[in-house]
């Protein structure tokens, strides 16, 4: 139990550091251990300990022991694979525990709990395999949600729910499991499906759980019921966030909201509700209920509301203060529980009680003041402690940066080499950053210090990153040159505002670029860019394959065709149909759309044009100074970028093309679909379908 408590305190500390509060930390990697320490070190240890005590055997104690070992390894800076190994074994042992329980008493709730443990296995195996943390978070979330849902299903047997109600629960669980499985090969779709599962489970719990019955009682049952119901609504909110903001599930404020609605709002509500029952079982100490328990519960939900509001409203200061109050709520929870334990024998423990009461007030104040201190010789919190860079996958773009000062931000990039779809019936071995081609769109502010952490632990070849936004030899490529199985890091200053390309520059450079290792970085000026209604990320590239265009099966790279500059495919966003059909960009009449358009080449110059639109503003070659107006087509050289703004005047489908028009037959075609009422004064066709032109 002491190990779980220690992990919780360390996780809170690293979480505050990750939010940008000025705290002493062992090294720059310490804030990044927040997630593994919280999920593995605290929650994994706590759940494993509870189950081991309930089972009454010695071997299940391997779960909390191994989970704690994994957290210690992560904090000690041990490699991700070695840190993940004991966690993966712990999860397997936990799965064995539930298999044993099911064999002893076959029931649906033990099946759900077994699936929960297997989700934990899946997440930890992904961690063991070197996947970035955001890729395994859905599995960890499913582990916790299914574990709690299984326990509530067990209690629901008291009401003997009919078969129809049980079937609804099983369908909800199936959606969640399907979502995390699909996320392995269609990440964002899988996240949305998992979000549907969260919503369905939350609605089931809100409708059929015993929490409402408990809330109508008094004392501890009422407190538990209130906490449970609040947690279910946080799970509902989390599911909706996953459905609508899945494209931002990598870093940034939306990512923060999606995670903490579950891990804080839902999971800690469950911990607060069940602590008065579970802690006495595990520790043997009485924990009588006190009305003061409502203080830490209320503070948790209020502070989390502020945090999520800051995330969704893109207000980092509000997010940071919400996070601080989250920590104070958990500390108050600990203090209230200690006070309750000590209150059992007031005659012998009155002095200890008074000390605990004082600590419950003084420690949070010390933490609050200590974290916010700032003397003349200190740097700002944002400069001392790194924050995750705002990143998103195409065609999504992170929201504008609300900060008014430069910050130290971390850009996490992981190289993957995997076979994915290039066109219908055609696959290709893509080399990618963070599992996507093009890689993530990175949004910075001029003056930011950005620390790039490149993970090549899963790569078979040497890789690096050349940032066109970096002033210095090789754009940082030499500093970030990373051999297979290794990681590297380097820090740069964003001196110039603009839209810049980044790409791999490991030899042979053309092959690394042609195979998918590239993306865009926007460095905003101090006052930002003019506001628009929609922003999208579009990147043109060429694929040189031995096989002719459309040949079914695995297409292979042809360096000879690259030298001859004869691509088989010219595409937007890494796939022939990435921006058509369900992938079409969306807007409404009257809105202004902004496209951040890059062209990696590696050979061809793009003549970018939107059929049926005239660009109101064009920031040529990525420069944010002196945009041009009323432009029909803009030239984007290989290795260059441009920003185009235009207002949608009439409804219809607008084709995005490279106006070297034969390239549309090779895949350089996208659609922006504008909905709204016709405007005959601007465009009045006598045909039922006027088409897209050209």
Phi and psi in degrees as a GROMACS rama.xvg file:
@    title "Ramachandran Plot"
@    xaxis  label "Phi"
@    yaxis  label "Psi"
@TYPE xy
-63.0698  -36.4895  UNK-2
-64.6682  -41.266  UNK-3
-64.493  -43.7494  UNK-4
-62.8222  -41.0288  UNK-5
-63.4988  -41.5597  UNK-6
-62.9167  -38.7297  UNK-7
-61.1527  -46.0948  UNK-8
-64.5822  -41.2159  UNK-9
-65.2508  -39.9438  UNK-10
-63.7654  -40.0791  UNK-11
-63.817  -41.9038  UNK-12
-63.6387  -48.3887  UNK-13
-67.6326  -30.9184  UNK-14
-64.7441  -41.2204  UNK-15
-65.1117  -40.5499  UNK-16
-63.6152  -37.6939  UNK-17
-66.6578  -30.5539  UNK-18
-75.3502  -11.9974  UNK-19
105.186  8.01634  UNK-20
-75.6674  145.561  UNK-21
-76.5511  106.324  UNK-22
-138.217  148.124  UNK-23
-68.6705  127.39  UNK-24
-130.607  149.04  UNK-25
-61.6076  -39.6213  UNK-26
-162.711  176.563  UNK-27
-68.1804  -18.3837  UNK-28
-80.4682  -17.3387  UNK-29
-57.1621  -46.0309  UNK-30
-61.0934  -29.0467  UNK-31
-74.036  -12.3262  UNK-32
-82.8076  -1.81214  UNK-33
-54.3259  -51.0625  UNK-34
-63.5431  -55.0147  UNK-35
-58.9817  -39.081  UNK-36
-67.2126  -39.13  UNK-37
-69.4119  -49.2908  UNK-38
-75.5749  -45.6117  UNK-39
-85.0438  -54.4  UNK-40
-68.3166  -41.6454  UNK-41
-93.6592  -63.3582  UNK-42
-67.6586  -42.8848  UNK-43
-62.817  -43.4401  UNK-44
-64.1657  -43.7651  UNK-45
-64.2622  -48.8117  UNK-46
-64.804  -41.9459  UNK-47
-62.6696  -40.2807  UNK-48
-65.5253  -43.3784  UNK-49
-59.1088  -44.4877  UNK-50
-70.5615  -36.0427  UNK-51
-64.3018  -42.9565  UNK-52
-63.2785  -43.3554  UNK-53
-65.1916  -35.6907  UNK-54
-77.4325  -28.7156  UNK-55
74.0825  22.9724  UNK-56
-120.481  164.493  UNK-57
-83.5252  -38.6326  UNK-58
-64.0564  -30.5343  UNK-59
-64.3369  -16.5724  UNK-60
-67.1376  -8.95703  UNK-61
-63.1119  -28.541  UNK-62
-62.5098  -58.3577  UNK-63
-64.1712  -33.7075  UNK-64
-65.2159  -46.6971  UNK-65
-70.1848  -36.5851  UNK-66
-63.5233  -43.022  UNK-67
-64.132  -39.5289  UNK-68
-61.719  -40.6471  UNK-69
-61.8076  -42.9742  UNK-70
-65.0559  -41.5615  UNK-71
-62.2418  -41.0084  UNK-72
-63.7049  -41.8942  UNK-73
-62.6556  -40.4911  UNK-74
-69.5562  -31.2068  UNK-75
-78.3015  -1.67193  UNK-76
84.0085  13.3218  UNK-77
-65.2255  150.576  UNK-78
-55.9009  154.315  UNK-79
-58.1915  -38.9403  UNK-80
-65.9756  -43.375  UNK-81
-70.7095  -34.242  UNK-82
-67.4668  -35.776  UNK-83
-77.8739  -23.6296  UNK-84
-58.0384  -52.985  UNK-85
-63.1871  -31.71  UNK-86
-65.4857  -40.5875  UNK-87
-64.7555  -40.7602  UNK-88
-66.325  -40.5886  UNK-89
-58.484  -42.6755  UNK-90
-65.482  -39.0533  UNK-91
-63.0656  -41.0221  UNK-92
-64.3621  -40.6428  UNK-93
-62.5994  -40.8207  UNK-94
-60.5402  -39.8217  UNK-95
-63.2217  -36.2198  UNK-96
-58.8089  -47.1152  UNK-97
-73.7703  -30.0617  UNK-98
-63.3559  -42.315  UNK-99
-62.1663  -44.4064  UNK-100
-63.1382  -37.6815  UNK-101
-66.6804  -39.7846  UNK-102
-65.0476  -33.7329  UNK-103
-73.7157  -35.9133  UNK-104
-145.637  86.2792  UNK-105
-59.03  122.988  UNK-106
-162.095  157.396  UNK-107
-64.5305  -36.9739  UNK-108
-67.0267  -31.2359  UNK-109
-73.2402  -29.2209  UNK-110
-64.1756  -43.7738  UNK-111
-62.7504  -42.0125  UNK-112
-68.4426  -33.1153  UNK-113
-65.1873  -42.3469  UNK-114
-61.2976  -36.7665  UNK-115
-59.1924  -49.4726  UNK-116
-62.9084  -37.1444  UNK-117
-67.9671  -33.6713  UNK-118
-63.3868  -38.7119  UNK-119
-64.7721  -40.1887  UNK-120
-57.9684  -48.0323  UNK-121
-59.4534  -45.9258  UNK-122
-63.2137  -42.2291  UNK-123
-70.825  -32.2518  UNK-124
-67.8691  -39.2009  UNK-125
-61.2648  -41.6408  UNK-126
-61.6712  -44.5205  UNK-127
-60.2915  -34.2938  UNK-128
-80.5248  -0.26673  UNK-129
92.6249  11.0227  UNK-130
-66.6697  145.508  UNK-131
-63.2181  154.217  UNK-132
-56.0403  -40.986  UNK-133
-63.1081  -22.5614  UNK-134
-74.7714  -28.4015  UNK-135
-99.8501  -9.33049  UNK-136
-56.3981  -42.3407  UNK-137
-56.5133  -35.5821  UNK-138
-69.9779  -41.3966  UNK-139
-64.5392  -40.4882  UNK-140
-63.3413  -42.7767  UNK-141
-62.9372  -38.6213  UNK-142
-54.3282  -49.9314  UNK-143
-73.0087  -43.1074  UNK-144
-65.2004  -44.5804  UNK-145
-67.764  -35.7323  UNK-146
-61.6899  -47.6844  UNK-147
-68.5142  -42.1031  UNK-148
-62.6028  -38.6384  UNK-149
-62.9813  -40.05  UNK-150
-65.6002  -38.7855  UNK-151
-70.7936  -33.5965  UNK-152
-62.839  -39.5955  UNK-153
-59.5412  -44.634  UNK-154
-70.1154  -28.1248  UNK-155
-66.7892  -14.1828  UNK-156
-62.0782  -20.724  UNK-157
-59.438  -36.4302  UNK-158
-88.3721  -3.4958  UNK-159
49.8007  65.915  UNK-160
-63.4276  144.155  UNK-161
-67.0565  167.64  UNK-162
-58.754  -37.0138  UNK-163
-61.7597  -40.9341  UNK-164
-68.1827  -41.5921  UNK-165
-64.631  -36.9791  UNK-166
-64.0905  -38.7901  UNK-167
-60.8606  -40.6256  UNK-168
-62.6366  -44.4183  UNK-169
-66.3416  -36.3874  UNK-170
-64.2511  -40.3221  UNK-171
-62.3623  -45.1926  UNK-172
-63.7586  -39.9825  UNK-173
-61.0548  -40.5142  UNK-174
-62.6486  -41.0622  UNK-175
-66.3333  -46.7089  UNK-176
-61.8561  -43.0578  UNK-177
-61.1673  -39.0363  UNK-178
-61.727  -46.642  UNK-179
-70.5676  -30.9007  UNK-180
-68.3442  -44.1784  UNK-181
-63.9414  -31.1288  UNK-182
-61.7673  -17.0505  UNK-183
-66.6843  -30.8118  UNK-184
-125.807  -12.7162  UNK-185
-139.172  81.4825  UNK-186
-57.1291  -53.924  UNK-187
-70.0331  -38.447  UNK-188
-63.1046  -41.8202  UNK-189
-61.0772  -39.9074  UNK-190
-61.9938  -43.0683  UNK-191
-65.4868  -39.0639  UNK-192
-65.5043  -41.4588  UNK-193
-61.8421  -38.2009  UNK-194
-60.186  -39.5384  UNK-195
-60.5969  -40.868  UNK-196
-62.1548  -42.796  UNK-197
-60.8795  -45.0975  UNK-198
-60.9178  -45.3251  UNK-199
-64.8242  -43.2018  UNK-200
-64.0205  -42.7517  UNK-201
-61.5405  -45.4655  UNK-202
-63.7633  -38.0335  UNK-203
-62.3365  -46.2361  UNK-204
-64.6063  -41.532  UNK-205
-61.9984  -37.2331  UNK-206
-84.507  -39.9713  UNK-207
-116.215  -8.06332  UNK-208
-73.0361  161.616  UNK-209
-77.4526  -1.81456  UNK-210
-58.7589  -38.4531  UNK-211
-64.8423  -37.9569  UNK-212
-64.6355  -40.9441  UNK-213
-64.6329  -40.3989  UNK-214
-64.4503  -21.7476  UNK-215
-82.8372  -4.79205  UNK-216
-92.442  -161.322  UNK-217
-126.121  171.004  UNK-218
64.981  -138.442  UNK-219
-61.8326  -43.9232  UNK-220
-56.6634  -40.7576  UNK-221
-63.6626  -45.7701  UNK-222
-57.9163  -46.1189  UNK-223
-61.6391  -44.0868  UNK-224
-61.6271  -42.5405  UNK-225
-63.0479  -44.2179  UNK-226
-64.0367  -42.707  UNK-227
-62.7026  -46.3357  UNK-228
-62.7736  -43.5402  UNK-229
-60.0512  -40.9519  UNK-230
-63.8889  -37.6997  UNK-231
-64.1795  -38.3436  UNK-232
-69.3729  -32.1123  UNK-233
-67.7542  -36.7282  UNK-234
-64.9043  -39.8956  UNK-235
-60.3773  -45.5777  UNK-236
-62.2622  -41.1813  UNK-237
-61.91  -44.1751  UNK-238
-59.2087  -42.1271  UNK-239
-64.805  -40.0071  UNK-240
-62.2224  -42.1505  UNK-241
-63.6738  -36.2948  UNK-242
-68.1478  -44.4237  UNK-243
-91.8146  -19.6433  UNK-244
-124.17  25.1701  UNK-245
-57.7343  -32.4841  UNK-246
-66.7716  -13.9792  UNK-247
-100.538  11.3933  UNK-248
-79.6813  75.2425  UNK-249
-154.431  -43.7838  UNK-250
-169.775  168.834  UNK-251
98.4203  -174.479  UNK-252
-70.5333  -42.9734  UNK-253
-61.22  -39.7718  UNK-254
-60.5572  -42.2926  UNK-255
-59.6136  -43.259  UNK-256
-64.4338  -43.444  UNK-257
-63.3389  -35.9578  UNK-258
-75.5418  -50.1886  UNK-259
-79.6335  -19.0369  UNK-260
-60.9843  -33.9115  UNK-261
-86.2162  -57.485  UNK-262
-70.8917  -29.2467  UNK-263
-99.7978  -56.108  UNK-264
-63.3438  -46.4692  UNK-265
-85.8958  -55.7756  UNK-266
-65.668  -46.3875  UNK-267
-72.0018  -26.1614  UNK-268
-61.8534  -40.7015  UNK-269
-65.6114  -39.7544  UNK-270
-64.0403  -45.3276  UNK-271
-60.7691  -39.9384  UNK-272
-68.4057  -41.867  UNK-273
-94.532  -10.6741  UNK-274
-54.8799  -43.4215  UNK-275
-63.1601  -14.8276  UNK-276
-102.147  -43.4476  UNK-277
-74.4091  -43.9844  UNK-278
-59.6973  -44.6955  UNK-279
-60.486  -36.1441  UNK-280
-65.1459  -41.4387  UNK-281
-79.9857  -39.9418  UNK-282
-98.6117  -20.4437  UNK-283
80.1934  7.65619  UNK-284
-101.695  137.807  UNK-285
-71.0396  142.735  UNK-286
-135.414  77.4196  UNK-287
-67.5365  148.216  UNK-288
-74.4859  142.258  UNK-289
-132.933  147.844  UNK-290
-62.5432  -20.2542  UNK-291
-64.382  -14.5908  UNK-292
-61.1732  -27.4991  UNK-293
-65.1412  -21.3567  UNK-294
-66.4938  -50.7357  UNK-295
-69.8847  -32.2759  UNK-296
-67.1991  -45.439  UNK-297
-63.625  -41.2053  UNK-298
-64.5871  -37.5451  UNK-299
-59.406  -48.852  UNK-300
-72.532  -37.8959  UNK-301
-64.5933  -45.9032  UNK-302
-67.6092  -36.5704  UNK-303
-69.2875  -35.8139  UNK-304
-60.4239  -44.0207  UNK-305
-62.731  -41.7358  UNK-306
-63.5235  -48.8678  UNK-307
-65.7357  -36.7048  UNK-308
-61.4802  -39.9238  UNK-309
-64.7298  -37.9828  UNK-310
-64.3959  -51.7251  UNK-311
-72.6722  -30.2373  UNK-312
-88.5801  3.63826  UNK-313
54.9435  52.7051  UNK-314
-122.31  85.7019  UNK-315
-57.3655  -34.5001  UNK-316
-63.5952  -42.3202  UNK-317
-65.7007  -37.7978  UNK-318
-62.3203  -44.3644  UNK-319
-63.8122  -43.7815  UNK-320
-68.751  -36.8366  UNK-321
-60.6686  -41.4002  UNK-322
-63.7664  -40.575  UNK-323
-60.1978  -45.0869  UNK-324
-68.5583  -29.8423  UNK-325
-57.165  -46.8403  UNK-326
-63.7941  -42.6771  UNK-327
-62.035  -35.7608  UNK-328
-63.147  -42.5916  UNK-329
-67.9339  -40.3468  UNK-330
-63.5756  -39.1553  UNK-331
-65.8131  -37.1237  UNK-332
-57.9822  -47.2862  UNK-333
-62.8695  -44.531  UNK-334
-64.1116  -41.7952  UNK-335
-64.5051  -36.8776  UNK-336
-69.9552  -40.8951  UNK-337
-62.5205  -44.1026  UNK-338
-59.7495  -41.1656  UNK-339
-64.5806  -41.7968  UNK-340
-62.5447  -44.1466  UNK-341
-72.2024  -17.2412  UNK-342
-77.1682  -7.41294  UNK-343
-64.6953  -36.9889  UNK-344
-124.535  80.3269  UNK-345
-63.8916  -28.5717  UNK-346
-68.7938  -35.2087  UNK-347
-98.5667  -14.5108  UNK-348
-121.434  17.3364  UNK-349
-62.0326  -38.6269  UNK-350
-64.8305  -41.8238  UNK-351
-65.1379  -37.1329  UNK-352
-61.7152  -45.0592  UNK-353
-62.4357  -40.6659  UNK-354
-61.9203  -43.165  UNK-355
-63.2187  -41.2689  UNK-356
-62.3234  -40.4213  UNK-357
-66.0033  -42.6105  UNK-358
-62.3153  -36.5025  UNK-359
-60.6363  -27.9503  UNK-360
-92.3139  -44.2881  UNK-361
-75.7537  -42.9892  UNK-362
-60.1975  -46.5403  UNK-363
-60.5486  -36.6412  UNK-364
-66.792  -40.9899  UNK-365
-62.0868  -44.3828  UNK-366
-61.3053  -44.4811  UNK-367
-63.1163  -46.7712  UNK-368
-70.5494  -38.6881  UNK-369
-65.8251  -38.3074  UNK-370
-72.3765  -25.1343  UNK-371
-101.335  1.73617  UNK-372
-65.9271  151.093  UNK-373
-160.162  107.801  UNK-374
-102.684  173.718  UNK-375
-64.2713  -28.268  UNK-376
-95.9448  7.76405  UNK-377
-95.7379  150.728  UNK-378
-79.1981  165.504  UNK-379
-69.3836  156.811  UNK-380
-58.5155  -38.4346  UNK-381
-63.6073  -32.0183  UNK-382
-81.6216  -28.7086  UNK-383
-82.3912  -39.5546  UNK-384
-114.858  123.927  UNK-385
-70.5363  151.355  UNK-386
-120.178  156.017  UNK-387
-67.7807  135.96  UNK-388
-67.6366  149.271  UNK-389
-75.8493  117.721  UNK-390
-138.158  153.123  UNK-391
-154.095  160.019  UNK-392
-95.0084  152.761  UNK-393
-63.7451  145.164  UNK-394
-92.0543  10.7737  UNK-395
-72.5482  152.638  UNK-396
-128.431  134.306  UNK-397
-62.3747  152.341  UNK-398
-61.2066  159.813  UNK-399
-56.396  149.613  UNK-400
-76.5903  129.085  UNK-401
-92.881  -12.5598  UNK-402
-61.0349  145.862  UNK-403
-103.829  -2.70726  UNK-404
-132.753  156.227  UNK-405
-62.8556  157.549  UNK-406
-139.153  167.39  UNK-407
-97.6041  111.137  UNK-408
-117.188  152.482  UNK-409
-110.702  128.697  UNK-410
-108.823  108.707  UNK-411
-94.7635  117.886  UNK-412
-124.138  131.092  UNK-413
-122.453  131.697  UNK-414
-86.7577  134.424  UNK-415
-125.75  150.011  UNK-416
-129.26  100.869  UNK-417
-148.24  153.272  UNK-418
-81.1143  126.755  UNK-419
-141.476  173.407  UNK-420
-75.5321  135.2  UNK-421
-106.774  -34.8308  UNK-422
-155.978  171.871  UNK-423
-56.0729  119.697  UNK-424
78.8962  0.431104  UNK-425
-120.964  127.958  UNK-426
-115.136  166.61  UNK-427
-153.705  146.698  UNK-428
-84.4628  98.7226  UNK-429
-81.3379  140.359  UNK-430
-103.75  124.453  UNK-431
-139.001  158.845  UNK-432
-96.7195  124.882  UNK-433
58.3715  30.8126  UNK-434
77.6508  12.7646  UNK-435
-134.953  144.703  UNK-436
-125.444  117.493  UNK-437
-68.7287  165.791  UNK-438
-70.2526  -177.279  UNK-439
-63.2201  147.096  UNK-440
-78.5545  125.815  UNK-441
-110.295  127.201  UNK-442
-113.375  119.926  UNK-443
-123.504  176.084  UNK-444
-121.8  143.851  UNK-445
-56.9158  135.814  UNK-446
94.7343  -12.9965  UNK-447
-63.6128  144.796  UNK-448
-94.97  119.025  UNK-449
-116.998  126.407  UNK-450
-98.4651  119.238  UNK-451
-98.4901  125.529  UNK-452
-116.05  109.52  UNK-453
-101.749  122.867  UNK-454
-108.511  111.461  UNK-455
-114.068  29.1692  UNK-456
-67.3125  -22.4701  UNK-457
-102.22  -2.61558  UNK-458
-81.7002  154.38  UNK-459
-99.4729  -13.3315  UNK-460
-124.644  165.45  UNK-461
-74.9852  137.577  UNK-462
-138.112  165.039  UNK-463
-157.733  -170.133  UNK-464
-139.721  129.674  UNK-465
-107.04  112.597  UNK-466
-95.4462  118.238  UNK-467
-67.5811  -13.0559  UNK-468
-84.1075  -5.90078  UNK-469
-96.7478  133.664  UNK-470
-95.4543  112.729  UNK-471
152.557  164.871  UNK-472
-53.903  127.818  UNK-473
67.8624  10.11  UNK-474
60.3774  23.8985  UNK-475
92.3676  -0.592547  UNK-476
-62.7415  -40.4094  UNK-477
-65.8938  -41.0195  UNK-478
-66.9474  -27.2919  UNK-479
-104.717  7.87633  UNK-480
-60.8041  119.829  UNK-481
-129.563  123.693  UNK-482
-76.3241  162.238  UNK-483
-56.5844  138.875  UNK-484
79.8455  5.13549  UNK-485
-120.882  172.187  UNK-486
-130.84  157.541  UNK-487
-149.203  165.748  UNK-488
-149.678  150.316  UNK-489
-154.305  154.933  UNK-490
-121.678  136.594  UNK-491
-133.907  164.354  UNK-492
-111.277  130.214  UNK-493
-83.7261  91.9776  UNK-494
-84.5911  -28.3036  UNK-495
-121.571  134.793  UNK-496
-76.7888  148.688  UNK-497
153.583  177.311  UNK-498
-106.235  120.4  UNK-499
-126.519  149.627  UNK-500
-85.8673  147.962  UNK-501
-128.714  151.775  UNK-502
-161.615  166.018  UNK-503
-75.5091  139.432  UNK-504
-127.264  27.0244  UNK-505
-77.4627  143.611  UNK-506
-72.2471  143.516  UNK-507
-76.6543  123.114  UNK-508
-56.8915  -45.4992  UNK-509
-57.0179  -39.1123  UNK-510
-66.846  -41.0293  UNK-511
-66.3093  -36.2914  UNK-512
-72.5187  -44.3684  UNK-513
-66.2059  -24.5263  UNK-514
-89.8909  0.174126  UNK-515
122.575  4.57654  UNK-516
-93.6646  87.7501  UNK-517
-165.467  167.469  UNK-518
-177.391  -169.517  UNK-519
-124.574  147.257  UNK-520
-124.012  125.266  UNK-521
-102.416  122.469  UNK-522
-106.191  104.784  UNK-523
-70.9917  146.491  UNK-524
-70.3269  170.259  UNK-525
-57.2707  -37.5389  UNK-526
-96.6123  8.45633  UNK-527
74.598  -174.094  UNK-528
-102.292  158.533  UNK-529
-55.0555  141.867  UNK-530
-69.8333  142.452  UNK-531
-134.697  173.777  UNK-532
-89.378  -33.4981  UNK-533
-136.406  141.456  UNK-534
-131.156  135.209  UNK-535
-135.77  154.673  UNK-536
-111.746  117.84  UNK-537
-129.865  130.759  UNK-538
-135.213  126.792  UNK-539
-92.4723  142.687  UNK-540
-154.822  167.294  UNK-541
-119.231  147.073  UNK-542
-124.404  127.644  UNK-543
-107.155  109.002  UNK-544
-119.916  148.951  UNK-545
-62.3375  -37.4485  UNK-546
-83.1108  151.111  UNK-547
-68.7669  156.992  UNK-548
-54.5962  134.258  UNK-549
87.2031  -5.05097  UNK-550
-65.6846  121.395  UNK-551
-63.7899  153.588  UNK-552
103.965  -163.912  UNK-553
-80.6745  118.553  UNK-554
-86.5695  141.008  UNK-555
-115.137  149.571  UNK-556
-69.3136  137.693  UNK-557
-119.249  105.564  UNK-558
-68.6995  -30.1819  UNK-559
-62.5606  -44.7797  UNK-560
-66.4647  -30.2785  UNK-561
-64.3684  -44.3743  UNK-562
-62.9534  -36.0187  UNK-563
-80.559  -6.54828  UNK-564
58.7107  46.0354  UNK-565
-123.949  82.3881  UNK-566
-74.3193  149.972  UNK-567
-85.8589  -30.466  UNK-568
-129.043  137.672  UNK-569
-128.209  116.237  UNK-570
-134.301  164.597  UNK-571
-105.212  134.057  UNK-572
54.9846  39.1244  UNK-573
79.3324  5.73268  UNK-574
-154.871  147.174  UNK-575
-58.495  -35.5424  UNK-576
-115.893  26.4589  UNK-577
-60.8202  -33.955  UNK-578
-115.693  29.4778  UNK-579
-127.84  168.468  UNK-580
61.1376  -129.728  UNK-581
-67.9049  -16.3713  UNK-582
-89.8279  2.42202  UNK-583
-59.9822  144.026  UNK-584
-72.9855  151.236  UNK-585
-123.621  145.231  UNK-586
-159.004  171.327  UNK-587
-121.206  152.067  UNK-588
-58.6421  135.058  UNK-589
96.9248  -14.7471  UNK-590
-87.428  154.462  UNK-591
-104.087  125.46  UNK-592
-102.739  145.196  UNK-593
-124.692  126.611  UNK-594
-110.549  124.721  UNK-595
-93.4557  106.985  UNK-596
-111.789  122.051  UNK-597
-113.421  157.456  UNK-598
-136.488  102.679  UNK-599
-75.561  -20.3506  UNK-600
82.266  -119.933  UNK-601
-82.2717  2.25384  UNK-602
-121.823  -45.8241  UNK-603
-85.2198  148.26  UNK-604
-90.5094  138.118  UNK-605
-97.4989  137.515  UNK-606
-106.73  83.0734  UNK-607
-77.9461  132.018  UNK-608
-147.805  142.678  UNK-609
-110.544  112.997  UNK-610
-66.7605  121.673  UNK-611
96.9952  3.34387  UNK-612
-131.19  152.984  UNK-613
-118.08  129.146  UNK-614
-70.7991  122.105  UNK-615
-70.3574  -37.7405  UNK-616
-138.128  137.755  UNK-617
-131.005  122.939  UNK-618
-98.1504  95.0817  UNK-619
-69.5133  142.024  UNK-620
52.0297  28.9477  UNK-621
81.5092  -3.30453  UNK-622
-76.4259  135.007  UNK-623
-94.1002  4.1873  UNK-624
-93.0338  136.177  UNK-625
51.6612  67.3703  UNK-626
-64.6649  150.056  UNK-627
-93.5174  156.332  UNK-628
-120.174  158.625  UNK-629
56.1922  57.4227  UNK-630
-109.866  134.615  UNK-631
-88.1518  -42.6571  UNK-632
-142.099  138.108  UNK-633
-121.004  139.916  UNK-634
-89.7467  129.326  UNK-635
-122.898  110.132  UNK-636
-70.8196  163.471  UNK-637
-60.2612  132.14  UNK-638
81.3204  14.0794  UNK-639
-122.251  -179.219  UNK-640
-154.753  163.636  UNK-641
-150.988  158.482  UNK-642
-120.377  129.123  UNK-643
-124.984  133.968  UNK-644
-116.463  138.625  UNK-645
-155.412  147.018  UNK-646
-96.2977  132.646  UNK-647
-80.349  113.067  UNK-648
-91.2635  -32.9863  UNK-649
-138.342  155.59  UNK-650
-73.3344  160.925  UNK-651
142.52  177.967  UNK-652
-98.0673  126.348  UNK-653
-111  124.492  UNK-654
-86.9165  130.904  UNK-655
-94.0686  124.647  UNK-656
-140.956  158.761  UNK-657
-89.6966  117.404  UNK-658
-75.0566  3.96976  UNK-659
-75.4761  82.3157  UNK-660
-66.8905  -22.5352  UNK-661
-62.4079  -20.1125  UNK-662
-70.1616  -17.3552  UNK-663
-62.5779  -32.0595  UNK-664
-71.4946  -14.9821  UNK-665
-100.583  3.68417  UNK-666
120.608  -7.6753  UNK-667
-80.0695  71.8334  UNK-668
-148.604  132.184  UNK-669
-137.981  168.358  UNK-670
-130.205  133.028  UNK-671
-111.59  117.805  UNK-672
-100.706  117.571  UNK-673
-104.069  126.987  UNK-674
-108.643  151.442  UNK-675
151.379  -177.16  UNK-676
-80.1902  145.369  UNK-677
-60.1937  152.563  UNK-678
-126.436  84.0783  UNK-679
-57.865  -28.5331  UNK-680
-66.0317  -23.5634  UNK-681
-99.3542  -41.3898  UNK-682
-148.178  116.648  UNK-683
-132.606  100.986  UNK-684
-96.7493  142.985  UNK-685
-92.7175  1.30468  UNK-686
-101.622  152.456  UNK-687
-64.5535  -36.8876  UNK-688
-131.255  108.251  UNK-689
-77.3775  -13.8466  UNK-690
74.0082  179.455  UNK-691
-98.5176  -4.50833  UNK-692
85.8879  176.486  UNK-693
